[in-house]
Amino acid sequence: MTSSDAARSEAAEPSSGGTVDGTQPEAEPGMRAPGQPTRRVMFALLLPLFAALLSISSVIVAAPVIVAGIGASESDLQWILTGYALAFGMGLVPAGRAGDLWGRRGMFLAGTGFFGLTSAAAALAPSPELLIVARVLMGLASSMLLPRIIGVIQQLFTGAARGQAYGLMATVIGLGVALGPLVGGLLVELAPEEYSWRLVFGINVPIGLLGVVLGVLWLPRRRAPRARASGNLRQLDPIGVLLLTAAIVLIMLPFIQLRGGWGVVAAAAGVLLAAGWVLWERRLGRRRPEDPMVDLRLFTLPSYTWNSAILVLYFLGMPAMWAVIPIYLQDGLGHSALTAGIVSLPSGLMVLLLASGVGKRVPRWGTRMLVLGSCTAVLAVLMLAGAVHLMGSDYGSLWWIAVAIGVSGFSQALLIPSAQTLSMQDVPEQMAGASGGVQQTVQRIFTAMGMAVATGVYFLVAQDHGHQQAMVISALLIAAAMSTSVLAAVGAARAAKRTR
């Protein structure tokens, strides 16, 4: 039996919806059996995630008001925007492992409450320095949410129901990214100037409080498996946590602030530390198989490796597109933050209409939807480049940009639930949080890379050739980056065919 077959055989029993020791979850009274995504469970899980994602894109739109309101420098603003992403990436894998060991429900509730508290701290921050600290803490709180959600979905749902649950998660991801500019624009336009940017953070406080209440009421309690009951600090793998955290910080810093030669040195050191982390995890796994933070046998599962690659490569371009579009609409065309938010609505609408239904069809059509979704993503960015090019003629209109954004939403609705569901189909339930954390961590690194390159190219071209040319070139660069996800989707389809 190969290592891939062994890992798949380990995955078979947990994926049935039971716990690691074969016991079934103890649900709240009135809840349906595992495998059926009840609305209230999914609502309790996804409401805090929506707030966390909303906080990313809404803050980008509110950036000019933040600078004026709190007196932030350009360097301060960069850390306010990116410190969140850095902390989010650092915390994902350790938080995922901790939830796998000591219980996902409690970690999820703690993360939701912490996110609400840190959002309040950001809204009340009296100085740029304290706002940066609050944003970093918000990122750490957010990192406690996403691996929990993936782990709980793996525990509670099976088959088509699991695909539907991941489809709902993809819907929330798409809506959070798409509606963030609109919400931020509305607050900036309608609220008093001295309070508007504070409301962008403060809106998370009641959502966090509601999320804790709903989580306590609706998330099922599960009898802890014996492996979790004996969980301790050693099983959290502190050396692995330190190695991976340092590697992530050093790899992401050049794409956030550290430029030039020192940035290259930091990135190289980060890659070496990441290699050291892999060696440590492999050595620890051979000595004590239950102790590594991440079981490296995950990467012998073709379904996990190929579909995670699709998501990572897709996120290399998609968030970068959302980063440059508001800049072009506001700085290049002179539109308001509210208008920039309205133009983004077609994407959220497409995700809202399609993602959940796509999730239910993943068992039958998943690989085909992967290929179609990745191809459509590239097409959407090319359409965006064409729409921007037309802005210099009599045929130019914001409607063409909105259409391209709508096509992007269509691709997202096809690709994210399909790849997420297929990537986790063979993952053992007891590894779900850590595997989701690894997946999301690499996505955050590639997101930071894509956004840094796209925005850097945009501003460089805009200085000499104007915003229109900068947007066209940035869109073509993003399309080239996202074309790699097409190759990964074809590879995933072929691997799935060989497995069948």
NORGI-V70462 format. One record per backbone hydrogen bond with DSSP energy under -1.0 kcal/mol. NH is the residue of the N-H (numbers start at 1). CO is the residue of the C=O. Records with the same first field share a line. If there is no record, write none. Layout:
BEGIN
NH=CO ; CO
END
This chain:
BEGIN
6=2
7=3
8=4
9=5
10=6
11=7
12=8
15=11
16=13
17=14
19=23
22=19
31=28
35=156
36=33
38=36
42=38
43=39
44=40
45=41
46=42
47=43
50=46
51=47
52=48
53=49
54=50
55=51
56=53
57=53
58=54
60=56
61=57
62=58
66=62
67=63
68=64
69=65
70=66
71=67
77=73
78=74
79=75
80=76
81=77
82=78
83=79
86=82
87=83
88=84
89=85
90=86
91=87
95=91
96=92
97=93
98=94
99=95
100=96
101=97
102=98
103=99
107=103
108=104
109=105
110=106
111=107
112=108
113=109
114=110
115=111
116=112
117=113
118=114
119=115
120=116
121=117
122=118
123=119
124=120
131=127
132=128
133=129
134=130
135=131
136=132
137=133
138=134
139=135
140=136
141=137
142=138
143=139
144=141
145=142
146=142
149=145
150=146
151=147
152=148
153=149
154=150
155=151
156=152
157=153
161=158
163=159
164=160
165=161
166=162
167=163
168=164
169=165
170=166
171=167
172=168
173=169
174=170
175=171
176=172
177=173
178=174
179=175
180=176
183=179
184=180
185=181
186=182
187=183
188=184
189=185
190=186
191=187
195=192
196=192
199=195
200=196
202=198
203=199
204=201
205=202
208=204
209=205
210=206
211=207
212=208
213=209
214=210
215=211
216=212
217=213
218=214
219=215
229=225
230=226
231=228
237=234
241=237
242=238
243=239
244=240
245=241
246=242
247=243
248=244
249=245
250=246
251=247
252=248
253=249
255=252
256=253
257=253
258=253
264=260
265=261
266=262
267=263
268=264
269=265
270=266
271=267
272=268
273=269
274=270
275=271
276=272
277=273
278=274
279=275
280=276
281=277
282=278
283=279
284=280
285=281
286=282
287=283
288=284
291=288
298=295
299=296
300=297
301=298
305=301
306=302
307=303
308=304
309=305
310=306
311=307
312=308
313=309
314=310
315=311
317=314
318=314
321=317
322=318
323=319
324=320
325=321
328=324
329=325
330=326
331=327
332=327
333=328
335=329
340=336
341=337
342=338
343=339
345=342
347=344
348=344
349=345
350=346
351=347
352=348
353=349
354=350
355=351
358=354
359=355
360=356
361=358
362=359
365=361
366=362
369=365
370=366
371=367
372=368
373=369
374=370
375=371
376=372
377=373
378=374
379=375
380=376
381=377
382=378
383=379
384=380
385=381
386=382
387=383
388=384
389=385
390=386
392=389
393=390
396=393
402=398
403=399
404=400
405=401
406=402
407=403
408=404
409=405
410=406
411=407
412=408
413=409
414=410
415=411
416=412
419=415
420=416
421=417
422=418
423=419
424=420
431=428
432=429
435=431
436=432
437=433
438=434
439=435
440=436
441=437
442=438
443=439
444=440
445=441
446=442
447=443
448=444
449=445
450=446
451=447
452=448
453=449
454=450
455=451
456=452
457=453
458=454
459=455
460=456
461=457
462=458
463=459
465=461
466=462
470=466
471=467
472=468
473=469
474=470
475=471
476=472
477=473
478=474
479=475
480=476
481=477
482=478
483=479
484=481
485=482
487=483
488=484
489=485
490=486
491=487
492=488
493=489
494=490
495=491
496=492
497=493
498=494
499=495
500=496
END
